[in-house]
Amino acid sequence: MSSSASTLVALLHGPDQPGLVARVSGWIFERGGNILHADQHRDMEAGVFFQRIEWVPANGAASAADTTAFQTFAASLGMAVRVAASAQRPRVAIFVSKFDHCFHDLVLRWRAGEFACDLVAVVSNHPDLAPAAAAYGLPFHVIPVTAADKPAAEAKQVALLRELRVDLVILARYMQVLSVDFLAGAGCPVINIHHSFLPAFAGGKPYHQAAARGVKLIGATAHYATAVLDDGPIIQQDVARVTHRHDVEDLIRKGRDLEKSVLAQAVRWHLENRVLIYGHKTVVFD
């Protein structure tokens, strides 16, 4: 198999029924496709079937016609489906404020080839990270946000995302709450990193909240942003142990390592089309 072959990845979910795996794989086989990976899951309580399947079409190059044909087939099974082609690299914008640890980590991983995407913009409400973005050769856009002009500022951000045809927004410790209008207008998923093990300590200063409660574990959570603050479907989480000897600064320092790794893993899974959102949850395929 040529390494340059273009693949299709489908994420399906719907009511469970006998023979789904066979019918999906049979459809691909009958059209000369070669399945590279397949995984499935069944929600026993809800009776819902989930599947991720990746294959190379017969001619070795995925086309829009292949995508449409599979979408029509999935609909005939009563399944909701999202299909992505590996040849189409998502266009990504990173939103930042003043904290830079997640920003540097993401960009360095991208430069190392860990993320199959194109970084097309860095957007900030402060100018602080402009020199760092310039050093990486990334376009940097400053759009100040204040309480008085937030709707207008978000409208400028949305217009920029639309102009750049952005497919994914990553909030790399962007310290602004996104409005319903922004989320609706952006027209693409938004991944946020929150510096706590949600649903504990949502909102501001979670490390201070954790220290005040004397927790023995701190965490970080990467989730899709929704209209409800820190309440979107969770993609990835991790924790670190702490003791009474750790003060707030210790928690912040230990937490930054978690934030970087958790956000990076969530972004990688999203770009590899391994995350299926279902209700308030996600199914993340290996």
Salt bridges, closest charged atoms under 4 A:
ASP16 OD2 - ARG42 NE 2.31
GLU30 OE1 - ARG31 NH1 3.69
GLU54 OE1 - ARG52 NH2 3.75
ASP100 OD2 - HIS104 NE2 3.46
ASP105 OD2 - ARG109 NE 2.69
GLU114 OE1 - ARG109 NH1 3.14
GLU114 OE1 - ARG268 NH2 2.56
ASP118 OD1 - ARG89 NE 2.99
ASP230 OD2 - HIS194 ND1 3.40
ASP230 OD1 - HIS223 NE2 3.86
ASP231 OD1 - HIS280 NE2 3.61
ASP250 OD1 - ARG253 NH2 3.51
ASP257 OD1 - LYS260 NZ 3.83
GLU259 OE1 - HIS101 NE2 2.61
GLU259 OE1 - ARG173 NH1 2.90
GLU272 OE1 - ARG274 NE 2.76
